[in-house]
Amino acid sequence: MPQITIYLDKETEKKARSAARRSGKSLSAWLRRIIEVAPEDEWPADFEQLFGSIDDKKFVAPKRPKAEPIDW
């Protein structure tokens, strides 16, 4: 099986190891699962229909919530 080396800062490594431990998986299995379920680098089929679809000059985009770790 091929191997990949990634470089993480200490805090990110700590988060990844903690999430893997909580899921009961090895770090390698946990990362593999994240990659397997990651969305493809494709735009949705109807993306072009969304462009310019909001016709309200007072519209303000809502703040995005903080991303939560994936827990399996």
N, C-alpha and C positions, 0 to 999 in steps of 0.2 A: 504494500500500500504506500503511495507517495506520502511524503511528509512536507509540511510547510512550516517555516519559521516566521514568527511575527514578533515585533518589538512593541512592548507596552510600557507606559510609565507605571510606577509602583502602585498608584491608587487604582488605575484601571485594572491591573493584574489582580489586585486585592478584591475588587468588585466581581471580576469574572470567576475567580476561585470560589468566592463566597456563594455566588449564584449557582455554580456547578455543584457545590456541596449541598446546598438546599434542595436541589433537584435530584440528588442521589446519583448523579452521573459524574464520570471523570471529566476533567477540564476539556480534554480532547473530544469526548462524546457530546458535551454540552455545546462547544463551539461548532461541531459538525452539524448539530441540530439547528442552530441559529442560521447557518449558511443554507441548509436545506429548505428552510421555510422563508428565507429572505425574498422579498419581491424581486421580480425580474426588472432589468433596466429598460423597461418599455413604458411608453405612455399609454394610457387607457385608449381603447378604440375610438371613443367619442370625445377625446380631448379637444379637438378643434372646435367642437360645438360649445365648449365652456368659455373660450376666449372672448372676452368682452360681454359676457352674459349678464353682468350686473350693471344696470343702467341707473345707479343711484349715486349722485355726487357726494352725498353725506355718508356713504358706506365707509365703515372703518373695520378692517379685518380684526377678528377677535384674537386675543393672546392665546398662544398655544400652551397647553398644559405641559408640565415637566414630564419628560419620558420616563416611564417606569421600566425596570428590568423585566425581561421575560422570565417567567417562572414555570417550569414544567413539572 
